[in-house]
Amino acid sequence: MIAALPAIALAALLPAAAIVHIKNFTYVPATIRVHAGDRVTFVNDDDEAHTATALDKSFDSDGLGTGDTYQHVFPKPGTYRYFCEMHPYMHGTIVVLPRSSQ
Ligand SMILES: [Cu+2]
């Protein structure tokens, strides 16, 4: 029964979150490390539209307008490189560590 859980136990059940901002045609930070099961949010802070598109197509935000967000949960460890389909010189990396490592 979820209402009986202390807040700290409940927080452990929710996916951790990381945020990548897209600003001045750059992913900030360009490389992040998360753990398997974590949720990453991309936020477009630019006036220009951008995407966050995995090189292996495992995720794709499609076009993000100003202020738009896109979320993706990374279930499996690995190194996920991504780019912007509209500006292919924009690159970022998500390093997904096993769930158990800290
Ligand atoms: Cu772009």
py3Dmol code that shows the C-alpha trace and the ligand (Angstrom):
import py3Dmol

protein = """\
ATOM      1  CA  MET A   1       0.000   0.000   0.000  1.00  0.00           C
ATOM      2  CA  ILE A   2       1.818   3.028  -1.321  1.00  0.00           C
ATOM      3  CA  ALA A   3       0.379   5.567   1.134  1.00  0.00           C
ATOM      4  CA  ALA A   4       2.041   3.721   4.011  1.00  0.00           C
ATOM      5  CA  LEU A   5       5.543   4.112   2.577  1.00  0.00           C
ATOM      6  CA  PRO A   6       7.758   6.801   4.034  1.00  0.00           C
ATOM      7  CA  ALA A   7       8.560   9.487   1.466  1.00  0.00           C
ATOM      8  CA  ILE A   8      12.154   8.333   1.132  1.00  0.00           C
ATOM      9  CA  ALA A   9      11.087   4.795   0.202  1.00  0.00           C
ATOM     10  CA  LEU A  10       8.616   6.131  -2.313  1.00  0.00           C
ATOM     11  CA  ALA A  11      11.307   8.269  -3.933  1.00  0.00           C
ATOM     12  CA  ALA A  12      13.424   5.146  -4.431  1.00  0.00           C
ATOM     13  CA  LEU A  13      10.644   3.617  -6.517  1.00  0.00           C
ATOM     14  CA  LEU A  14      10.503   6.496  -8.938  1.00  0.00           C
ATOM     15  CA  PRO A  15      12.963   6.793 -11.803  1.00  0.00           C
ATOM     16  CA  ALA A  16      15.796   9.187 -11.185  1.00  0.00           C
ATOM     17  CA  ALA A  17      15.850  12.153 -13.471  1.00  0.00           C
ATOM     18  CA  ALA A  18      18.485  13.987 -15.425  1.00  0.00           C
ATOM     19  CA  ILE A  19      18.015  17.033 -17.627  1.00  0.00           C
ATOM     20  CA  VAL A  20      19.832  17.986 -20.818  1.00  0.00           C
ATOM     21  CA  HIS A  21      19.286  21.535 -21.980  1.00  0.00           C
ATOM     22  CA  ILE A  22      19.618  22.447 -25.637  1.00  0.00           C
ATOM     23  CA  LYS A  23      21.091  25.916 -25.746  1.00  0.00           C
ATOM     24  CA  ASN A  24      23.072  27.837 -28.356  1.00  0.00           C
ATOM     25  CA  PHE A  25      23.077  24.783 -30.645  1.00  0.00           C
ATOM     26  CA  THR A  26      24.713  22.693 -27.905  1.00  0.00           C
ATOM     27  CA  TYR A  27      23.540  19.925 -25.597  1.00  0.00           C
ATOM     28  CA  VAL A  28      24.300  20.989 -22.038  1.00  0.00           C
ATOM     29  CA  PRO A  29      25.867  18.977 -20.555  1.00  0.00           C
ATOM     30  CA  ALA A  30      27.122  17.218 -23.682  1.00  0.00           C
ATOM     31  CA  THR A  31      27.781  13.990 -21.763  1.00  0.00           C
ATOM     32  CA  ILE A  32      25.747  12.745 -18.836  1.00  0.00           C
ATOM     33  CA  ARG A  33      25.886   9.553 -16.768  1.00  0.00           C
ATOM     34  CA  VAL A  34      22.718   7.954 -15.509  1.00  0.00           C
ATOM     35  CA  HIS A  35      21.726   4.506 -14.296  1.00  0.00           C
ATOM     36  CA  ALA A  36      19.572   1.948 -16.071  1.00  0.00           C
ATOM     37  CA  GLY A  37      15.926   2.838 -15.589  1.00  0.00           C
ATOM     38  CA  ASP A  38      16.611   6.544 -15.231  1.00  0.00           C
ATOM     39  CA  ARG A  39      14.565   9.088 -17.116  1.00  0.00           C
ATOM     40  CA  VAL A  40      16.286  11.828 -19.109  1.00  0.00           C
ATOM     41  CA  THR A  41      14.472  15.006 -20.064  1.00  0.00           C
ATOM     42  CA  PHE A  42      15.636  17.140 -22.978  1.00  0.00           C
ATOM     43  CA  VAL A  43      14.576  20.796 -22.906  1.00  0.00           C
ATOM     44  CA  ASN A  44      14.953  23.085 -25.893  1.00  0.00           C
ATOM     45  CA  ASP A  45      15.996  26.522 -24.624  1.00  0.00           C
ATOM     46  CA  ASP A  46      16.805  27.820 -28.110  1.00  0.00           C
ATOM     47  CA  ASP A  47      14.677  29.870 -30.459  1.00  0.00           C
ATOM     48  CA  GLU A  48      15.599  27.325 -33.133  1.00  0.00           C
ATOM     49  CA  ALA A  49      13.977  23.886 -33.390  1.00  0.00           C
ATOM     50  CA  HIS A  50      16.172  20.892 -32.525  1.00  0.00           C
ATOM     51  CA  THR A  51      15.939  17.144 -32.088  1.00  0.00           C
ATOM     52  CA  ALA A  52      17.687  14.634 -29.845  1.00  0.00           C
ATOM     53  CA  THR A  53      18.026  11.607 -32.097  1.00  0.00           C
ATOM     54  CA  ALA A  54      19.992   8.478 -31.216  1.00  0.00           C
ATOM     55  CA  LEU A  55      22.545   7.404 -33.809  1.00  0.00           C
ATOM     56  CA  ASP A  56      21.104   3.888 -33.466  1.00  0.00           C
ATOM     57  CA  LYS A  57      17.539   5.326 -33.612  1.00  0.00           C
ATOM     58  CA  SER A  58      16.737   3.841 -30.191  1.00  0.00           C
ATOM     59  CA  PHE A  59      15.146   7.169 -29.335  1.00  0.00           C
ATOM     60  CA  ASP A  60      14.106  10.237 -31.294  1.00  0.00           C
ATOM     61  CA  SER A  61      12.530  13.384 -29.925  1.00  0.00           C
ATOM     62  CA  ASP A  62      11.342  14.598 -33.339  1.00  0.00           C
ATOM     63  CA  GLY A  63      11.331  18.383 -33.690  1.00  0.00           C
ATOM     64  CA  LEU A  64      11.344  20.318 -30.420  1.00  0.00           C
ATOM     65  CA  GLY A  65      10.222  23.917 -30.576  1.00  0.00           C
ATOM     66  CA  THR A  66      11.231  26.571 -28.068  1.00  0.00           C
ATOM     67  CA  GLY A  67      10.449  25.375 -24.551  1.00  0.00           C
ATOM     68  CA  ASP A  68       9.417  21.901 -25.683  1.00  0.00           C
ATOM     69  CA  THR A  69      10.573  18.872 -23.724  1.00  0.00           C
ATOM     70  CA  TYR A  70      11.125  15.222 -24.564  1.00  0.00           C
ATOM     71  CA  GLN A  71      11.614  12.390 -22.097  1.00  0.00           C
ATOM     72  CA  HIS A  72      13.198   9.002 -22.540  1.00  0.00           C
ATOM     73  CA  VAL A  73      13.807   6.192 -20.067  1.00  0.00           C
ATOM     74  CA  PHE A  74      17.009   4.222 -20.620  1.00  0.00           C
ATOM     75  CA  PRO A  75      16.322   0.645 -19.512  1.00  0.00           C
ATOM     76  CA  LYS A  76      19.642  -0.882 -20.575  1.00  0.00           C
ATOM     77  CA  PRO A  77      23.249   0.037 -19.777  1.00  0.00           C
ATOM     78  CA  GLY A  78      25.324   1.293 -22.665  1.00  0.00           C
ATOM     79  CA  THR A  79      26.658   4.398 -24.348  1.00  0.00           C
ATOM     80  CA  TYR A  80      24.026   6.194 -26.372  1.00  0.00           C
ATOM     81  CA  ARG A  81      25.265   8.827 -28.784  1.00  0.00           C
ATOM     82  CA  TYR A  82      22.760  11.225 -30.253  1.00  0.00           C
ATOM     83  CA  PHE A  83      22.650  14.214 -32.563  1.00  0.00           C
ATOM     84  CA  CYS A  84      20.304  16.859 -33.937  1.00  0.00           C
ATOM     85  CA  GLU A  85      18.743  15.915 -37.261  1.00  0.00           C
ATOM     86  CA  MET A  86      18.469  19.587 -38.189  1.00  0.00           C
ATOM     87  CA  HIS A  87      22.043  20.453 -37.205  1.00  0.00           C
ATOM     88  CA  PRO A  88      24.047  17.218 -37.528  1.00  0.00           C
ATOM     89  CA  TYR A  89      27.141  18.844 -36.005  1.00  0.00           C
ATOM     90  CA  MET A  90      25.320  18.869 -32.650  1.00  0.00           C
ATOM     91  CA  HIS A  91      26.285  15.785 -30.659  1.00  0.00           C
ATOM     92  CA  GLY A  92      25.646  14.444 -27.172  1.00  0.00           C
ATOM     93  CA  THR A  93      26.241  11.247 -25.224  1.00  0.00           C
ATOM     94  CA  ILE A  94      24.238   9.467 -22.538  1.00  0.00           C
ATOM     95  CA  VAL A  95      26.262   6.906 -20.564  1.00  0.00           C
ATOM     96  CA  VAL A  96      23.878   4.458 -18.897  1.00  0.00           C
ATOM     97  CA  LEU A  97      25.505   2.556 -16.047  1.00  0.00           C
ATOM     98  CA  PRO A  98      24.121  -0.667 -14.553  1.00  0.00           C
ATOM     99  CA  ARG A  99      21.397  -0.051 -12.024  1.00  0.00           C
ATOM    100  CA  SER A 100      23.494  -1.407  -9.127  1.00  0.00           C
ATOM    101  CA  SER A 101      26.547   0.817  -9.593  1.00  0.00           C
ATOM    102  CA  GLN A 102      26.654   4.220  -7.947  1.00  0.00           C
TER     103      GLN A 102
END
"""
ligand_1 = """\
1
CU
Cu 19.539 21.449 -33.805
"""
view = py3Dmol.view(width=600, height=400)
view.addModel(protein, "pdb")
view.setStyle({"model": 0}, {"cartoon": {"style": "trace"}})
view.addModel(ligand_1, "xyz")
view.setStyle({"model": 1}, {"stick": {}})
view.zoomTo()
view.show()
